[in-house]
Amino acid sequence: MIENMMKIKKGGPGRWIGLAEARAICFDKTPLIDKEEVHIIDCSGRVAFCDMTAIVNSPSVTASLKDGYAVHSSDVAAASRQNPIRLVLSGTSAAGDSGTGPLATGCSARILTGAPLPQVADAVVSQEFVNVQDGFALFTADADPGRNVLVEGADVRIGEIILRRGEIPTPGRIGLLAAAGVSTLPVYRMPRILLIATGDEIVEPGTPLKKGGLYASNLVTLASYSVSRGLHADMRIVSDSPEYLKQAITGANGPYDALCIIGGAWDGDRDFTMSTLDELGWEPYFRRVRMGPGKAVSFGRLGGKPAFSLPGGPPSNHIAFLQLVLPSLLHMGGHMPPYLPLVRATLTEEVSGQEDWTQFIHAKLSSEEGELKVTPLRSKSRLRDMADCDSLIEIPEGKTRIERASIIDVQRIV
């Protein structure tokens, strides 16, 4: 098969290209999508469209970090258990109060956690070091200036950048946005992909299965990967008919941002995907990639939108989607590489591939005595390996094997 590959013309979309070139083409031809405004509670996992700055100071007042007593630090500088200092007890401040007037020298004020510090006071003594008797507070410990005090704007100040364009807010960052007065966030809209599975034998899960039929596991798998990354996926199943496929594809010119057709990608008697796309006037960028599994992946534009064609075999379908389609969709939604996180792991078994293409192997990660290890999955069931794997081993083009005990980069897929 490799000999035939090398005979294909060297220029144009019909040539076999390397995986790195295929990725570069996909990213170049899938521009960033438009934005939408979402409530901050819904922005987890989304990519910020622009810098976000604080609208308010947080805290909005200088406040106490503990339940205790607000003082002038100089009034209690000499306080100890052996030498308690007595101050007049003057007023109370609780969280949510608008504030109190100046605290006179020689006085203290009862203060609760989060309450505004009285004017001029500069410290809070924790309540366990204070005894209250007959309108006086006896202090058995000192407090340096600023003790147990959170200054106005200490967490965030008006105008400070809280989140930068291109960043994905963590739950903690979202909480900081809320503290800064931000209630909604402009984010990149997550793309909607139309997934079309072709084949007379393909049946929707939940319907009766006839002899020779197959439930649409490829379709469900790819949709699940999409949804798990925050994308929107719509699924359709069509029989091996150019007309039915054309009808399904026209939906991609509606509310969809990208199209992905599963099956019919080769040149068999009932493989109509390429000819149908050609008839519809798509602009192909490549039709084959030196990658295994997943060689028969194609990419182009149809109606101004990205369009992918994937082979129907489960491993080929799986790898082509994870290496090219999913990263392209995440790129459209503002995400930055790596689109599949990389981890370093020790290989438990030797793996081999073909020198002429990039080889991927389904694998499972494990931890032994604090060391991360990766084991290739080699069962006779393609679907079982896909179900059990949580990672992929990549053997780069030009390399035929990786020895056992090698420490390698592994793609995490779940």
Rosetta blueprint (number, residue, H / E / L):
1 M L
2 I H
3 E H
4 N H
5 M H
6 M H
7 K H
8 I L
9 K L
10 K L
11 G L
12 G L
13 P L
14 G L
15 R L
16 W E
17 I E
18 G L
19 L H
20 A H
21 E H
22 A H
23 R H
24 A H
25 I H
26 C H
27 F H
28 D H
29 K H
30 T L
31 P L
32 L L
33 I L
34 D L
35 K E
36 E E
37 E E
38 V E
39 H E
40 I H
41 I H
42 D H
43 C L
44 S L
45 G L
46 R L
47 V L
48 A E
49 F L
50 C L
51 D L
52 M E
53 T E
54 A L
55 I L
56 V L
57 N L
58 S E
59 P L
60 S L
61 V L
62 T L
63 A E
64 S E
65 L L
66 K L
67 D L
68 G E
69 Y E
70 A E
71 V E
72 H L
73 S H
74 S H
75 D H
76 V H
77 A L
78 A L
79 A L
80 S L
81 R L
82 Q L
83 N L
84 P L
85 I E
86 R E
87 L E
88 V E
89 L E
90 S E
91 G E
92 T E
93 S E
94 A L
95 A L
96 G L
97 D L
98 S L
99 G L
100 T L
101 G L
102 P E
103 L L
104 A L
105 T L
106 G L
107 C E
108 S E
109 A E
110 R E
111 I E
112 L L
113 T L
114 G L
115 A L
116 P E
117 L L
118 P L
119 Q E
120 V L
121 A L
122 D L
123 A E
124 V E
125 V E
126 S E
127 Q H
128 E H
129 F H
130 V E
131 N E
132 V E
133 Q E
134 D L
135 G L
136 F E
137 A E
138 L E
139 F E
140 T L
141 A L
142 D L
143 A L
144 D L
145 P L
146 G L
147 R L
148 N L
149 V E
150 L E
151 V L
152 E L
153 G L
154 A L
155 D L
156 V E
157 R L
158 I L
159 G L
160 E L
161 I E
162 I E
163 L E
164 R L
165 R L
166 G L
167 E L
168 I L
169 P L
170 T L
171 P H
172 G H
173 R H
174 I H
175 G H
176 L H
177 L H
178 A H
179 A H
180 A L
181 G L
182 V L
183 S L
184 T E
185 L E
186 P E
187 V E
188 Y E
189 R L
190 M L
191 P L
192 R E
193 I E
194 L E
195 L E
196 I E
197 A E
198 T E
199 G L
200 D L
201 E L
202 I E
203 V E
204 E L
205 P L
206 G L
207 T L
208 P L
209 L L
210 K L
211 K L
212 G L
213 G L
214 L E
215 Y E
216 A L
217 S H
218 N H
219 L H
220 V H
221 T H
222 L H
223 A H
224 S H
225 Y H
226 S H
227 V H
228 S H
229 R L
230 G L
231 L L
232 H E
233 A E
234 D E
235 M E
236 R E
237 I E
238 V E
239 S L
240 D L
241 S L
242 P H
243 E H
244 Y H
245 L H
246 K H
247 Q H
248 A H
249 I H
250 T H
251 G H
252 A H
253 N H
254 G L
255 P L
256 Y L
257 D L
258 A E
259 L E
260 C E
261 I E
262 I E
263 G L
264 G L
265 A L
266 W L
267 D L
268 G L
269 D L
270 R L
271 D L
272 F L
273 T H
274 M H
275 S H
276 T H
277 L H
278 D H
279 E H
280 L L
281 G L
282 W L
283 E E
284 P E
285 Y E
286 F E
287 R L
288 R E
289 V E
290 R L
291 M E
292 G E
293 P L
294 G L
295 K L
296 A L
297 V L
298 S E
299 F E
300 G E
301 R E
302 L E
303 G L
304 G L
305 K E
306 P E
307 A E
308 F E
309 S E
310 L E
311 P L
312 G L
313 G L
314 P H
315 P H
316 S H
317 N H
318 H H
319 I H
320 A H
321 F H
322 L H
323 Q H
324 L H
325 V H
326 L H
327 P H
328 S H
329 L H
330 L H
331 H H
332 M H
333 G L
334 G L
335 H L
336 M L
337 P L
338 P L
339 Y L
340 L L
341 P L
342 L E
343 V E
344 R E
345 A E
346 T E
347 L E
348 T L
349 E L
350 E L
351 V E
352 S E
353 G L
354 Q L
355 E L
356 D L
357 W L
358 T E
359 Q E
360 F E
361 I E
362 H E
363 A E
364 K E
365 L E
366 S E
367 S E
368 E E
369 E L
370 G L
371 E E
372 L E
373 K E
374 V E
375 T E
376 P E
377 L L
378 R L
379 S L
380 K L
381 S L
382 R H
383 L H
384 R H
385 D H
386 M H
387 A H
388 D H
389 C L
390 D L
391 S E
392 L E
393 I E
394 E E
395 I E
396 P L
397 E L
398 G L
399 K L
400 T L
401 R E
402 I E
403 E L
404 R L
405 A L
406 S L
407 I E
408 I E
409 D E
410 V E
411 Q E
412 R E
413 I L
414 V L
